[in-house]
Amino acid sequence: MSSATPPSDIPLALYAIGLGSNRRHARHGDPRRVLLAALSELESDDIEPIDVSPIITSDPIGPSRRRYANTVALVASPLAPPAMLERLQRIEAAFGRRTGQRWSARTLDLDILLWSEGAWSDGNLVVPHPAMANRAFVLGPLRAIAPDWRHPLSAKTVRQMAARLIRPKPVDRNAEAH
């Protein structure tokens, strides 16, 4: 029996994948168009797009001066986290991703943010993404498509984590007196 679709007995997991770009691509154009092209590349026989957030712009972290375009995609896949990471790294390489300086300008950055099966950690990958709870450019788009997804370690929802980032911080009145 031959079939183009995977057998139904393979369990599918959901992944939240963060996408970012702040460099033009020779074929795809500006960072926003790079993200749209990358979203098309994500779709394959074993990765099914479920939803995608609006694309936002954000200030860079680190030495890069170029603003980023960011989005988050929800995908369903039978791939285990290491296989998903390998797939994402192949897509990054196809878009010209160079390894080197951390937080430098890049054509495409793809990160596994969350996995519906919980947490994963090995020598190459940590899921949930260790910095996601402190990044508005991740939590804002993720909140738009999965506000009730719970972080498997903190048990906070994406909505709660995002609210914590934008909540005004209390003023330390004692610090002002000195």
C-alpha positions as CSV (number, residue, x, y, z in Angstrom):
1,M,0.0,0.0,0.0
2,S,1.5,3.3,-1.1
3,S,0.3,6.7,0.2
4,A,1.7,10.2,-0.1
5,T,0.4,11.1,3.4
6,P,2.1,9.8,6.5
7,P,0.3,6.9,8.4
8,S,-2.2,8.2,10.9
9,D,-0.6,6.2,13.7
10,I,2.4,8.5,13.9
11,P,1.7,11.0,16.7
12,L,1.9,14.6,15.7
13,A,3.3,17.2,18.1
14,L,2.8,21.0,17.9
15,Y,5.8,23.3,17.7
16,A,6.0,27.0,18.0
17,I,8.8,28.2,15.7
18,G,10.2,31.7,15.9
19,L,11.3,33.3,12.7
20,G,13.5,36.4,12.4
21,S,15.3,38.3,9.7
22,N,17.2,41.6,9.5
23,R,19.1,41.2,6.2
24,R,17.9,41.4,2.6
25,H,18.1,38.2,0.6
26,A,19.2,38.4,-3.1
27,R,16.2,36.4,-4.3
28,H,13.5,37.1,-1.7
29,G,14.2,40.8,-0.9
30,D,13.6,42.6,2.4
31,P,13.4,40.8,5.8
32,R,9.6,40.7,5.7
33,R,9.6,38.8,2.4
34,V,12.4,36.6,3.7
35,L,10.0,35.5,6.5
36,L,7.2,34.8,4.0
37,A,9.6,32.7,1.9
38,A,10.8,30.8,4.9
39,L,7.2,30.0,6.0
40,S,6.7,28.4,2.6
41,E,9.9,26.4,3.1
42,L,8.7,25.1,6.5
43,E,5.8,23.2,4.8
44,S,6.8,19.7,3.8
45,D,5.6,16.1,3.9
46,D,6.2,16.0,7.7
47,I,5.7,19.6,8.7
48,E,2.1,21.0,8.5
49,P,1.6,24.7,9.1
50,I,-1.3,25.4,11.5
51,D,-1.2,29.1,12.1
52,V,1.2,32.1,11.8
53,S,1.3,35.4,13.7
54,P,1.4,38.8,12.1
55,I,4.9,39.9,11.2
56,I,6.2,42.6,13.6
57,T,9.4,44.7,13.6
58,S,11.7,44.9,16.6
59,D,15.0,46.5,17.7
60,P,18.0,44.3,17.5
61,I,19.7,42.7,20.5
62,G,23.5,43.0,20.5
63,P,25.8,44.7,18.0
64,S,23.5,44.6,14.9
65,R,21.9,48.0,14.0
66,R,19.3,46.7,11.7
67,R,15.7,46.2,12.8
68,Y,14.3,42.7,12.7
69,A,11.1,41.3,11.2
70,N,9.7,38.7,13.5
71,T,6.9,36.2,13.4
72,V,5.9,32.9,15.0
73,A,4.5,29.8,13.2
74,L,2.6,26.9,14.8
75,V,3.3,23.7,13.0
76,A,2.3,20.0,13.5
77,S,4.9,17.3,12.9
78,P,5.9,13.8,13.9
79,L,9.6,14.9,14.0
80,A,11.4,14.8,17.4
81,P,13.0,18.0,18.5
82,P,16.5,17.1,17.2
83,A,15.1,16.3,13.8
84,M,13.1,19.5,13.8
85,L,16.2,21.5,14.7
86,E,18.2,19.8,11.9
87,R,15.4,20.7,9.4
88,L,15.3,24.4,10.6
89,Q,19.1,24.6,10.3
90,R,19.0,23.3,6.7
91,I,16.4,26.0,5.9
92,E,18.6,28.7,7.5
93,A,21.6,27.4,5.5
94,A,19.6,27.5,2.3
95,F,18.8,31.2,3.0
96,G,22.5,31.9,3.5
97,R,22.8,31.8,7.3
98,R,26.4,32.1,8.4
99,T,27.6,31.0,11.7
100,G,29.8,33.4,13.7
101,Q,29.1,36.4,15.9
102,R,26.2,36.0,18.2
103,W,23.3,38.4,17.6
104,S,24.8,39.7,14.4
105,A,22.7,40.7,11.4
106,R,21.2,37.6,9.7
107,T,19.1,36.7,6.7
108,L,17.1,34.1,8.6
109,D,17.0,32.8,12.2
110,L,14.7,29.9,13.1
111,D,14.2,28.8,16.7
112,I,12.1,26.1,18.4
113,L,10.3,28.0,21.1
114,L,7.8,25.5,22.5
115,W,7.0,21.8,21.9
116,S,3.6,20.4,22.8
117,E,5.3,17.3,24.4
118,G,6.9,19.5,27.1
119,A,10.6,20.1,27.6
120,W,13.7,18.7,25.8
121,S,17.3,19.1,26.5
122,D,20.4,17.6,25.0
123,G,23.9,18.9,24.0
124,N,22.5,20.8,21.0
125,L,19.0,21.9,21.9
126,V,16.9,23.2,24.8
127,V,13.2,23.4,24.5
128,P,11.4,25.6,25.6
129,H,13.8,28.3,24.2
130,P,15.7,29.5,27.3
131,A,15.3,33.2,26.5
132,M,11.8,33.3,25.2
133,A,10.1,34.5,28.4
134,N,12.2,37.7,28.3
135,R,11.7,38.6,24.6
136,A,8.7,40.7,23.6
137,F,9.5,40.1,19.9
138,V,8.8,36.4,20.6
139,L,6.0,36.6,23.1
140,G,4.0,39.3,21.2
141,P,3.6,37.2,18.0
142,L,3.2,34.0,20.0
143,R,0.4,35.5,22.1
144,A,-1.5,36.4,18.9
145,I,-1.8,32.7,17.9
146,A,-1.3,30.7,21.1
147,P,-2.1,32.8,24.2
148,D,-3.0,29.9,26.4
149,W,-0.1,27.6,25.6
150,R,1.7,26.9,29.0
151,H,5.4,27.0,29.4
152,P,6.2,23.5,30.5
153,L,8.6,24.6,33.3
154,S,7.0,27.7,34.7
155,A,3.4,26.7,34.0
156,K,2.7,30.3,33.0
157,T,0.7,30.9,29.8
158,V,2.1,32.9,26.9
159,R,-0.4,35.6,27.8
160,Q,0.9,35.8,31.4
161,M,4.5,35.9,30.3
162,A,3.8,38.6,27.8
163,A,1.9,40.7,30.4
164,R,4.8,40.4,32.8
165,L,7.1,41.9,30.1
166,I,4.9,45.0,29.5
167,R,3.7,45.6,33.0
168,P,5.2,48.8,34.5
169,K,7.9,48.1,37.0
170,P,7.5,49.6,40.5
171,V,9.7,52.6,41.3
172,D,12.1,52.1,44.2
173,R,11.5,55.3,46.2
174,N,14.5,54.6,48.4
175,A,16.8,54.7,45.4
176,E,15.6,58.2,44.5
177,A,16.4,59.6,48.0
178,H,20.1,58.7,47.7
